[in-house]
Amino acid sequence: MTVEIITSILMIVGIDVVLGGDNAIVIALASRNLPESERNKAILLGTGLAVTIRILLTILAVSLLAIPYLQLIGGVLLLLIAFKLLTGNHDDTASIKGAQTLGTAVKTIVFADLVMGLDNVIAIAGASHGNILLVVTGLLISVPIIIWGSKVILYLMERFKSLVYIGAGILSYTAGTMIFHEKNLQPLFSELPHAFIVVHGGSVALVLFTGYVLNQIKLLLNKR
């Protein structure tokens, strides 16, 4: 296993962990009204179906990224997702209600994952470089972490704000990779000195700097 493959898997796992906290909350909320035995079934069935669908959607996204300029568009979308991670309120789970039956809980988990999982799909498609085996491997590693370690992850990200910036940096770097691999921009990049550093460093710096500035402005306004 090469360093590049290991790095890509770690990127996919990191992306899933960073973006998967809300999905773990959905699982908890959707199954909280069920008996203990039914709750475990809802978690396993709902998560299994959600992961299967997400793998299929990611494979589709990887295929679509071969279309001209979609790597560029996907990279820009991922930059916006990274920016939202830094500055958003993350209240997408507010409307999730506890289900009374196993079937309803499973449907809630799957539907909510589909609605909230677009950012994961775009990010993982970019980080996998078209390698479906990496997508599956990364998801299989990260899903147990998301399910069983989500509360710890969310607590740490709320307690240590710098972790949110690290997560946004990972997404921004992945966005830079997508933009850098856009075939239609290769003539431009070939003429640009240190293009790899400029594109990747610029993507990370843009999101982290603008996100930090906006967060500082929000803090100042809240103190007034």
N, C-alpha and C positions, 0 to 999 in steps of 0.2 A: 504494500500500500504506500503510494507516494505521498510526499509532504503536501502537494497540491490537493490531493483527494481528502486527506485528513483535515486540511484547512477548510475545504468546502463543506465537509460534514459538520465541523465545529461551527461554521458560519450559519448553516441551516438550523442547527440545534439552538444557537444563540438567538437567531431571529424568532424561532418558535417560542422560546422561553420568554423573550421580551414582549412579544405580541400576544402570547397565549394566556396571560393572566385573566383577562375578561372572559375568555372561553371557560376557564376553570370556575369562575364565579357563576356563569350560566349553569354549569353542571350542578353546582351546589344548590342554587336557587330552584332550579326546575325539579329537583328530586327531594327537596327537604321535607315535603309533606307525606312522603311514602313511608311505609314500614321499612325497617332496617334491611330485611332480605330483598324486598322489592327495590329499595334504593340502590343497592349494589348492582342489581341486574340492570337498572336504568342507566347507571353510570357506564357499565361495560358495553351494553348494547348501543346506547347513544353515542358514546365516544368512538366505538368501533365503526359504526356507520358514518359518523362525521369524518373520521380519518380516511376511510375508503373513498368517500366523495371528494375530500380535499386532494387526495393523491390523483384522482382522475382529473380534477380541475387543474391541478398543477401541470400534469402531463399535457393537457390541452393548451395551457398558457405557454409552456415550453415550445410547443409546436408553433403557436401563433407568433412567438418572438422572432421566428425566422422571416416573417413578413417585413418588408422594408420599413424602416423608421419606428417599428414597434419597440425595439430595444430602447431607443431614445425616449419614446413616450412612456414606456414602463419605468425607465430610470427617473424621469421627471415626476411621475406619480409616486414613486417610492421616496423621493426627496420630500414631497408634500406629506406623506405618511410619517416620515421621520420627524418632520417639523411639528405635526399634530401630536406625536408622542410626547414631545417636549413641552408643548404649550396648551394641549387640550385638557378638557375636564374629565374625559373618560367616564361618561355617565350613560353609556350605551346599554348597560344592564339594568337600568332603573325600572324598566317596564316588564321584566321577566317575573312571572308569578309561579309559585309552587304548583305542581300538577297533582291531581288526586289519583291518577291511574298510571300504571307502568307505560302503556302505549302513548299516553299524552305526554309524559315526561320525556320519553325517547324522541317523539316528534319535536318537542320544544327544543331539546338539546341540538338535534340535527339542523333544524331550521335556523336557530340562533347562530350556530356555527357557520352556516352558509352565508348569512347576512353579515356577520362580523369577520369572516375569514378572508375577505378579498385582499387585505393588506398582506396576510401571510402568503397567499398564493402568488402574488406579484413578487414579493421579496424572495421566496424560495425558488421561483422560476429563474430569477436573476442570479441567485447564488449557486445554483446547480450546474450552470453552463451547459444545459441540455442533457445532463446525465440523469436519467430517470432512477437508476440504482441509488444515486446519492440522495435523491428526493425521498425515496422510500426508507433508506437507512436513517437519514436525519430525522424523519417523522417518527419512526419506530423508537428511536432513542429519546426524543424529546417529549412524546406523549405521556409516558409514565412520570416524567419530571413535572409536566404541567398539571397532571391530575393530582399527584400525591404531594408535590412540593409547591403548589401555587400560592398557598397562604404565606409560606415562608418567603417566596419570591416577591409577592406583593408587599409584604411587611418590610422587607429589605429595601425595595425600591421607594417606598414612602419614607422610610427612616433615613436612608442614605440617598439623597437626591442625585449625587454624582453617578449612580448606577443608571439612572434614566438617560443621562447624557452619554454614557458608554453605549447603551442600547441604541440610541439615536445615531451615534457614530458608526455602529455596525451597519445599520440600515443605510446610512448615507454612503458609506464605502461600497456597499453592494450596489447602490444606485449608480455610483461612479463607474463601477465595473460594467453595468448594463450599457451605460452611455458610451464607454470606451470601446465596447465590442460591437457597436452599431456599424455594420459594414459600410453604409453609405457615408459615414463620417471619417473613414480611414484615410482618404486623401488629405483631409484637413489635419488629422492627427499626425500623419507622416511628416508634415511640414512644421509641426509645432514642437519646439525643443522641450524635452522632458514631458511629453504629453501625458504619460501614465501618472506621474506625480501631480501634474497640473489638474487633470480631470478628477482623480480620486481625492487629492488634498483639497481642491476647490469645493467639491461636493460636501465633504465633511465640515470644512471651515464655514461654508455658507449656512448650513443648517444649524450647527452648534452656536455660531456667533449670533445669527438673527434670533434663534430660540432663546438664547441667554439674555439678549437685550430686551426682547419682548417680556420675558419673565420678570426682569428687573423693573420694567415700566409698570407691570401689573402689581408688583409688590409696593412700589411707591404710591400708586393710585389707591390701593387698599388701605394704606396707612393714613390717608387723608380723611 
